[in-house]
Every structure is written in structure tokens, then in C-alpha cells.
Amino acid sequence: MLPAIFAFCGFYVAGSNQQMFNDATQVVLMRQGTRTVLSMQNNYKGPPEAFAMVVPVPSVLHEGDVKTLTKDVFAHVEEMGAPRLVEYWEQDPCHPQPPEEMYSMGAAGGGMMPVTKAAAPADLGVKIEAQFTVGEYQIVILSAKDSSGLETWLRQEKYNIPDGAEPLLRPYVESGMKFFVAKVDPQKVKFEDGRAALSPIRFFYDSDRFELPIRLGLANSSGTQDLIVNILASDRYEVANYPNVTIPTNLDVTPMVKDKFPAFYAALFDRTVEQHPGAVVTEYSWAAGSCDPCPGPTLGPSDFATLGADVTKENLGYGYVLTRLHARYGKDIKDDLVFKAAQPIVGGREIRTATGQLDSDAKPASMNNFQGRYAIRYPWTGPITCEKPQRGIWGGPPAGQSSQGTQAATGLAFAPRGQVQLAQALAKPEQAAFGGGAFAGSAAAPATDGSAGSATPPAPAAKTKKTGCGCETGDDAGLGTLALLAGTIVLLRRRQR
């Protein structure tokens, strides 16, 4: 079975007959006060024509608000927030080590583009508010009085947008939002094996509303899409206008998962959204400067500065919380995602209850310590020579054996569906019957910041076959396109003939 693709079915249209599609877009939001810093990395495959992306923004952006980034920070964020697999060995029952956590805390612009004097046709109601160049991106900030006029203007400027885009543009135009249009100069882009090595891009703005415009990315999607949002802020965040659940955690798995961990997690997530349709799944919420267990170095001051701490009123240092939210939705979704601060939660720790059990759900806490953690446990097989053995004490490998360390399920875009059955992968097959836990204070609630639209969760999307946009749509295994920035229209600008 084909893997899911970490991308939305954006508007990639080449001037030739070659297919172009996006397969790995990543987004990180930093929020402090009313300021939002949006960073994204976007890759696509196809011929080297210029393309453009369109993002609704609440205000006019200027050259100083936009910059390009290096790619390493996105891999770092993904590794820290990803589900993780660990291995534990039962310690000698006659010489157990003192019970403790298994792992210790981890250690912690460009120049102006020549501006064309010709204004947009007045009768279309489209105005060029700003125009500049940052790296390989030629950026135009547009305002529009009418969505039909904006659609017409984009077509006149040779952006080959799909039919049906106007109704999706309309709510953003009517609410007074601007449009960040960033096309790429193909002469400044390096292509590696047919893939454009585009620089990640970051921009920031101020708004009382903290939301992500996902509806605009649905114009040519015929099936379900998945969305992962990473948020760095002083608090944990969840959505205000859809239900919230946490991914089942602290599940013991069989050794076969060691070589199929991404496929196992894909099956677990699919089961979770099947049982909680329309819900947004919290996969991670933890102090960004620590981790336990750690799949790699923790996020640090340089990462925070790169992702926006340099343009917020206060650099929180190690005070940031990293939240990872994962949603699945279909074309019938009516509202953008509205975010709200939420109480801290804990889950996925090697901390047992009074009965010796590990909780698989999240619990309210005084600090954020929640993660999707899954363990392979190897029982003690050596001799037991004492009268009162202490069983169930877990730790590192015995002498002469090694551990693979903490394995993070990164690159889930390429995780195959249908290769792992939960009942066979879980050490306790009965745990496959559930799929995610709700936690206190996370019930769906209508937006309170004046944002438009209802808070009704989207119904599950109809299952469809693969479309020509290069993305996989839903099938019996829960296969869905994965949109890490689904609110962006990505277009290819036709070459002038």
C-alpha cells in the first residue's frame, strides 16, 4: 500500500505536461502576545518553472517582516515532537536498581525588487500593497475588495488557479485579510534530483486572533488531508473550535515494531481519528528545552531565535512549550483552526500508579510533560536466586547488550499504511480497542474571539481514489494527504510565451 504524503494537494501546474506535486511541507508557529511568527519549509518535485504560494494574512507585510531560514531547524523541531519508541529491560529481580525515570533530562532580508509602476486594474478591486524580494522569493502583498476580482486578477497575471477557488477566497476577502503571494525566481533556485531546494521562509504579523487558515488549501483536494501544526509559546495550545483528544500513549509493543515504528504509529493515529472523527489530536506538549526520553539534542536559544524569538517582545529562553497538533479533515470543513491556550498535561512517562499501571491518557498537571511514547520490554530471563524477587523494575540493557536508543517516528509522510495491525503489534492486544483519550478542559467550544463560522466538527470525508494532483487521498486504510500548511495555495506561474 502506498504511503501517505506529507503535503496538501496544492496548485502545482507546469507549463509543460510534466506533473508537479508537493510532498513535504513543514510549519512552525511561534506565538507571544498578539504576535504570530509563521515559519515554513516547502519542497516540490517537477520541472524548474517558477511557482507561487498564496497565504491569507491579517495585515500588510513589509520587507523587514519576511526572511529566509536554513532547513536544519525544521528537522530539529520534528524530531523533538515526534512519537518515540524506547526499549526497556527488566532488571535482575534479586538486585534491582532504585526505581527512577529511565532516561535523564536532555541537554539542554533581501533587496528590493524592481517595482512595476503599472497598477492593478481598478475595476477588479485588487491593490498591490507591497512588493519586494527576499532570497529567491519575489513577494507581493495584495488586498482585494471582491473575491471574483481577485480570482480574475490572478488569472490575468498568469497564475493558473483551479476552478472553484473564488468561494474559498471569498471569506478571507470579506473579512479584510490581505494575501501574501510569494513566487520563486527559477534562476535563483537550485534543483537536486528534480527537486527544488527552496529556502524555508518566515514572516510575522500582529493579530488578536491566533488561527491557521486551512480552508484555502482545499480548492483542488478531493479527499481527506492531514495537518500537523507545531506551536512554540509560553503555554500549551489546543483548538478552540473543534474537539481535542490526546494520542494513546504508554503502550507496550512487540519487538516487531522496532523495524516498523512509523507504520505502527500511522495505524495508531488512524484508529484514533476513526473513533474521534473531527477531533484534533495532541501528540506532544513539553517544555521545549528538555525531553525524557530524548531522541536527540533539545531545542535551544538559537532554534528559538530562528523561529521568531528575535521579533517577539520577550525572548522566553528555555521557557517555551512545544505543542504538536495533528488533524484530519475533508472538503466539508467549514472553519479555519482557532487556537487557545490550555492547561498543562502529563502523559507518556515511566511513572506508575498505585496499582503499578501506566496511564495511557493525559492528566492535568502543573507543567507540560506529555508525549506519544511506546516501549518494547524484555523480561528478565536470568536465574532468580533470592527469596523475595522484585519483578517489574525496568531499565537499560544488561551487560553485553546494546540499545538502539530512542527512536523518533520522523518522516511519517512515507510511512506505509496497512502493514501493521494494532492487535498484533501491541503487547496487550485488548488495547487496540480504544483510540485516544479526551482530557479535562478540552471539550469543543465555539471561538470567542469574533472569528466567523460555526464550531461544528467536520464530518469524515468520503473515501476517494487517487487524484491527479500528486497526493494520496483516503482509502480503507485511512490513507490521507498530510498538509503541514494546508492554508496555503501553491500555484505555478506560467512562463510568458
Residue pairs with C-beta under 8 A, 6 or more apart in sequence:
1 416
1 417
1 418
1 419
1 475
1 477
1 479
2 416
2 417
2 472
2 479
3 413
3 414
3 415
3 416
3 417
3 472
4 226
4 266
4 412
4 413
4 415
4 417
4 472
4 479
4 480
4 481
4 482
5 21
5 23
5 413
5 470
5 471
5 472
5 481
5 482
6 23
6 24
6 25
6 26
6 226
6 228
6 412
6 413
6 482
6 483
6 484
7 21
7 22
7 23
7 24
7 25
7 413
7 470
7 471
7 481
7 482
7 483
7 484
8 22
8 25
8 217
8 221
8 225
8 471
8 481
8 483
8 485
8 486
8 488
9 21
9 220
9 221
9 222
9 225
9 467
9 469
9 470
9 471
9 473
9 481
10 22
10 53
10 217
10 220
10 469
10 488
10 489
10 490
10 491
11 160
11 161
11 162
11 219
11 220
11 489
11 490
11 491
11 492
12 20
12 21
12 22
12 44
12 46
12 51
12 469
12 470
12 490
12 491
12 492
13 20
13 160
13 491
13 492
13 494
14 20
14 46
14 47
14 49
14 492
15 47
15 49
15 492
15 494
15 495
16 47
16 49
18 46
18 47
19 46
19 468
19 470
20 44
20 45
20 46
20 47
20 51
20 470
20 492
21 44
21 45
21 46
21 469
21 470
21 471
22 42
22 43
22 44
22 45
22 470
22 471
22 490
23 43
23 44
23 45
23 413
23 470
24 41
24 43
24 413
24 484
25 40
25 41
25 42
25 43
25 483
25 484
25 485
25 488
26 40
26 41
26 74
26 77
26 78
26 228
26 230
26 484
26 485
27 38
27 39
27 40
27 228
27 229
27 230
27 484
27 485
28 38
28 39
28 40
28 73
28 74
28 77
28 230
28 231
28 232
28 307
29 36
29 37
29 38
29 39
29 212
29 229
29 230
29 231
29 232
30 36
30 37
30 39
30 231
30 232
30 233
30 304
30 307
30 308
30 309
30 312
30 320
31 37
31 210
31 231
31 232
31 233
31 237
31 339
32 233
32 234
32 312
32 313
32 314
32 316
33 312
33 313
34 206
34 207
34 208
35 204
35 205
35 206
35 308
35 311
35 312
35 313
36 204
36 205
36 206
36 207
36 210
37 202
37 203
37 204
37 307
37 308
37 311
37 312
38 55
38 202
38 203
38 204
39 69
39 73
39 74
39 200
39 201
39 202
39 306
39 307
39 308
40 200
40 201
40 202
40 484
40 485
40 488
41 69
41 71
41 74
41 198
41 200
42 53
42 198
42 200
42 201
42 485
42 488
42 490
43 195
43 196
43 197
43 198
44 51
44 195
44 196
44 198
44 490
45 194
45 195
45 196
45 470
46 194
46 196
46 492
48 186
48 189
48 191
48 196
49 186
49 492
49 493
49 494
49 495
50 183
50 184
50 185
50 186
50 492
50 493
50 495
51 183
51 184
51 490
51 491
51 492
51 493
52 159
52 181
52 182
52 183
52 184
52 490
52 491
52 492
52 493
53 181
53 182
53 488
53 489
53 490
53 491
54 154
54 179
54 180
54 181
54 216
54 488
54 489
54 490
54 491
55 179
55 180
55 182
55 213
55 487
55 488
55 489
56 172
56 177
56 178
56 179
56 180
56 213
56 216
56 487
57 141
57 177
57 178
57 179
57 180
57 203
57 205
58 177
58 178
58 205
58 206
58 207
58 209
59 178
59 205
59 206
59 207
60 129
60 130
60 141
60 143
60 178
61 130
61 139
61 141
61 178
61 180
61 203
61 205
62 130
62 132
63 109
63 110
63 112
63 130
63 132
63 134
64 109
65 203
65 204
65 205
66 109
66 132
66 134
66 137
66 139
66 201
66 202
66 203
67 109
67 134
67 201
67 202
67 203
68 110
68 134
68 135
68 136
68 137
68 199
68 200
68 201
68 202
69 199
69 200
69 201
69 202
69 306
70 199
70 200
70 306
71 199
71 200
73 200
73 303
73 306
73 307
74 200
75 410
76 296
76 297
76 299
76 303
77 230
77 299
77 303
77 307
77 322
78 230
78 408
78 410
79 295
79 296
79 408
79 410
80 284
80 286
80 288
80 291
80 295
80 296
80 298
80 299
80 322
81 230
81 283
81 284
81 322
81 324
82 283
82 284
82 295
82 324
82 408
82 409
82 410
82 412
83 247
83 261
83 265
83 283
83 284
83 371
83 372
83 373
83 374
83 408
83 409
84 293
84 295
84 371
84 372
84 373
84 374
84 406
84 407
84 408
84 409
85 253
85 257
85 258
85 261
85 374
85 375
85 376
85 406
85 407
85 409
86 102
86 103
86 293
86 373
86 374
86 375
86 376
86 406
86 407
87 258
87 375
87 376
87 377
87 378
87 397
87 403
87 404
88 102
88 350
88 375
88 376
88 377
88 378
88 394
88 395
89 377
89 378
89 380
89 394
89 395
89 396
89 397
89 398
89 401
90 377
90 378
90 379
90 380
90 391
90 392
90 393
90 394
91 97
91 380
91 393
91 394
91 395
92 380
92 382
93 380
93 384
93 386
93 389
93 390
93 391
93 393
94 384
94 385
94 386
94 389
94 390
96 390
96 393
97 393
97 395
99 393
101 292
101 349
101 350
101 351
102 293
102 350
102 394
102 395
102 396
103 292
103 293
103 294
103 406
104 292
105 290
105 291
105 292
105 294
106 290
106 291
106 292
106 294
106 297
106 298
107 297
107 298
108 289
108 290
108 298
108 300
108 318
109 134
110 132
110 133
110 134
110 135
110 137
111 133
112 132
112 133
113 131
113 132
113 133
113 138
113 139
115 131
116 131
119 127
119 128
120 126
120 127
120 128
120 153
121 153
121 156
123 149
124 144
124 146
124 149
124 150
124 152
124 153
125 144
125 145
125 146
125 149
125 150
126 142
126 143
126 144
126 145
126 149
126 150
126 153
127 142
127 143
127 144
128 140
128 141
128 142
129 141
129 142
129 143
129 178
130 139
130 140
130 141
131 139
131 140
131 141
132 139
133 139
133 185
134 201
135 188
135 199
135 201
136 184
136 185
136 188
136 189
136 198
136 199
137 182
137 183
137 184
137 185
137 199
137 201
138 182
138 183
138 184
138 185
139 180
139 181
139 182
139 183
140 181
140 182
140 183
141 178
141 179
141 180
141 181
142 150
142 153
142 178
142 179
142 181
143 178
143 179
144 150
144 153
144 169
144 173
144 179
145 173
146 173
147 166
147 167
147 169
147 170
147 172
147 173
147 174
148 166
150 169
150 173
150 179
151 161
151 165
151 166
151 169
154 161
154 491
155 161
157 493
158 493
158 494
158 496
159 491
159 493
159 494
160 491
160 492
160 494
161 219
161 489
161 491
162 219
162 220
164 219
164 220
165 219
165 489
168 215
168 216
168 218
168 219
169 216
171 215
171 452
171 453
172 179
172 213
172 216
175 452
177 213
180 203
182 201
183 493
184 196
184 198
189 196
189 197
189 198
190 196
190 197
191 197
202 307
202 308
204 308
204 311
208 449
209 338
209 449
209 450
209 451
210 237
210 338
210 339
210 340
211 336
211 337
211 338
211 339
211 451
212 227
212 229
212 336
212 337
212 339
212 485
212 486
212 487
213 336
213 487
214 227
214 329
214 333
214 336
214 337
214 483
214 486
214 487
215 333
215 334
215 335
215 336
215 487
216 487
216 488
216 489
217 225
217 483
217 485
217 486
217 487
217 488
217 489
218 225
218 331
218 333
218 486
219 489
220 467
220 469
221 331
221 469
221 471
221 473
221 481
222 331
222 464
222 467
222 473
223 330
223 331
223 461
223 462
223 463
223 464
223 467
223 472
223 473
223 474
223 480
223 481
224 328
224 329
224 330
224 460
224 461
224 473
224 474
224 480
224 481
225 328
225 329
225 330
225 471
225 480
225 481
225 482
225 483
225 486
226 326
226 327
226 328
226 480
226 481
226 482
226 483
227 326
227 327
227 328
227 329
227 337
227 482
227 483
227 484
227 486
228 324
228 325
228 326
228 482
228 484
229 324
229 325
229 326
229 327
229 337
229 484
230 322
230 323
230 324
231 237
231 322
231 323
231 324
231 325
231 339
232 288
232 304
232 307
232 308
232 320
232 321
232 322
233 320
233 321
233 323
233 341
234 316
234 319
234 320
234 321
235 321
235 341
235 342
236 285
236 321
236 323
236 341
236 342
236 343
236 344
236 345
236 368
237 323
237 325
237 339
237 340
237 341
237 342
238 244
238 280
238 282
238 323
238 325
238 339
238 340
238 342
238 442
239 280
239 325
239 327
239 337
239 338
239 339
239 340
240 338
240 339
240 340
240 445
240 446
240 447
240 448
240 449
240 455
241 335
241 337
241 338
241 444
241 445
241 446
241 447
241 451
241 453
241 455
242 278
242 279
242 280
242 327
242 335
242 337
242 444
242 455
242 457
242 458
243 276
243 278
243 279
243 280
243 438
243 442
243 443
243 444
243 457
244 279
244 280
244 281
244 282
244 342
244 438
244 439
244 442
244 443
244 444
245 272
245 276
245 279
245 280
245 281
245 282
245 436
245 437
245 438
245 439
245 442
246 281
246 282
246 283
246 345
246 347
246 361
246 362
246 370
246 436
246 437
246 438
246 439
247 268
247 269
247 272
247 281
247 282
247 283
247 326
247 372
247 436
248 268
248 272
248 360
248 361
248 372
248 431
248 434
248 435
248 436
248 437
249 347
249 348
249 360
249 361
249 362
249 370
249 371
249 372
249 373
249 374
250 347
250 348
250 349
250 358
250 359
250 360
250 373
250 374
250 375
251 268
251 360
251 374
251 375
251 426
251 427
251 428
251 431
252 374
252 375
252 376
252 377
252 426
252 427
252 428
253 264
253 374
253 375
253 376
253 425
253 426
253 427
254 376
254 424
254 425
254 426
254 427
255 376
256 424
256 425
257 264
257 374
257 376
257 420
257 425
258 376
258 404
258 407
260 419
260 420
260 425
261 374
261 407
261 409
262 409
262 410
262 411
262 412
262 414
262 415
262 416
263 415
263 416
263 417
263 419
263 420
264 374
264 420
264 422
264 425
265 372
265 374
265 409
265 412
265 415
266 412
266 415
266 416
266 417
266 420
267 417
267 420
267 421
267 422
267 425
268 422
268 435
269 281
269 326
270 417
270 477
270 478
271 422
271 432
271 435
272 281
272 435
272 436
273 279
273 281
273 328
273 435
273 436
273 478
274 435
274 478
275 434
275 435
275 436
276 435
276 436
276 438
277 457
277 459
277 460
278 329
278 457
278 458
278 459
278 460
279 327
279 436
279 457
280 325
280 326
280 327
280 337
281 325
281 326
281 327
281 436
282 323
282 324
282 325
282 326
282 345
282 362
282 370
283 324
283 325
283 326
283 371
283 372
284 322
284 323
284 324
284 370
284 371
284 372
285 321
285 322
285 323
285 324
285 344
285 345
285 368
285 370
285 371
286 321
286 322
286 368
286 369
286 370
286 371
287 318
287 319
287 320
287 321
287 322
287 367
287 368
287 369
288 298
288 299
288 304
288 318
288 320
288 321
288 322
289 298
289 299
289 300
289 317
289 318
289 319
289 320
290 298
290 318
291 298
291 371
292 349
292 369
293 373
293 406
294 406
295 405
295 406
295 407
295 408
296 408
299 320
299 322
300 318
301 309
301 315
301 317
301 318
304 315
304 316
304 317
304 320
305 315
309 315
309 316
321 368
323 368
327 337
328 480
329 458
329 461
330 458
330 459
330 460
330 461
330 462
330 474
331 461
332 458
332 459
332 461
333 458
334 453
334 454
334 456
334 458
335 447
335 451
335 452
335 453
335 454
335 455
336 451
336 453
336 487
338 447
338 449
338 451
342 441
342 442
343 364
343 440
343 441
344 364
344 365
344 366
344 367
344 368
344 369
345 362
345 363
345 364
345 365
345 368
345 369
345 370
345 439
346 362
346 363
346 364
346 365
346 367
346 368
346 369
346 370
347 359
347 360
347 361
347 362
347 363
347 369
347 370
347 371
348 369
348 370
348 371
348 372
348 373
349 369
349 373
350 358
350 394
351 358
352 358
353 359
356 392
360 431
360 434
360 437
361 437
361 439
362 370
362 437
362 439
363 439
364 439
364 440
364 441
377 394
377 427
380 391
382 398
396 403
397 403
409 415
412 482
413 482
417 475
417 477
417 478
417 479
418 477
422 429
422 431
422 432
423 429
423 432
426 432
444 455
444 457
445 455
446 454
446 455
447 453
447 455
461 474
462 474
463 473
463 474
463 475
463 476
464 473
464 474
465 473
465 475
466 472
466 473
467 473
471 481
472 479
472 480
472 481
473 479
473 480
473 481
474 480
